[in-house]
Amino acid sequence: MANASLIVAEARKWIGTPYQHQASCLHAGCDCLGLVRGVWRALIGDEPELAPPYTPNWAEDLQEETLLEAARRHLIEIPIGGAQIGDVLAFRMGLGAPVKHLAIVSKVSQGKATNIIHAYWGRSVVETHLGPWWSRRIAAAFQFPNF
């Protein structure tokens, strides 16, 4: 639980950071991947690989699971229903679409994730309720490696 608390505390430092596509700079700008990358750098160290350049609709254009495959290389996949505080959720924004959004679980109630911290277009990094709209789109769940 100590690691989970550290992950959420670090992610909460990013709240209010403006959305900036492909960025990962605390208070200056980030996207959803940039938030996860920033938490990784703060708590684990150097990123295991550089993120390749990507367009806002890269996932739809390429129809490749680039983000999901990268998460599987560097995070520990867990059952979706088992996601707890500090875990990373991966989302499909449309039926049959590739994964293209990430969030960090910030609150759990009765064993289920209820709140997430994430960055998405048109907003800053926010902590929001994991309501039905988001829940239906969860494609995978991961833990950060031990640190």
Residue, then its C-alpha position, 0 to 999 in steps of 0.5 A: m500500500a505504501n507504493a500505491s500511496l506514493i503513486v497517487a500522491e505523485a499523480r496528484k501533483w500533476i492535477g492542473t497541469p494543462y493538456q499538451h499532446q505528447a508532453s510530459c512536464l509537470h505544471a507545463g503540459c502533458d497528455c495521458l501517457g505523459l502523466v504515467r511517464g512523469v509518475w514513472r520518472a519520479l518514482i522509478g527513474d529513467e523511462p524504459e523506452l522513449a515514446p515514439p511520436y504520435t498524432p492525436n488519432w494515431a490509434e484509429d489511423l494505424q489500428e495497432e495496439t501500440l500503447l497496450e503493447a508498451a504497457r504490457r512490456h513495462l507494467i504488470e498486467i492484472p485482472i481489470g476487476g482487481a485494479q486498486i489504488g495506484d494502478v493504471l487503467a487502459f481504455r478503448m475510446g470506441l468499440g473495437a478501437p485500439v487502446k489510446h487512453l491511460a489513467i491512474v486509479s486514485k480511489v477504491s470503494q468496496g474493492k472497486a476503482t471509483n476515481i481516476i487521475h488522467a489527462y485528456w484533450g481539452r482539459s488539464v490533469v484532473e481527478t474524476h469519478l470512474g463512472p459508467w462511461w469510463s468503466r465500459r471502456i476499460a480494456a486492461a489494468f496494470q500495476f507499476p513494477n515494484f520500486 
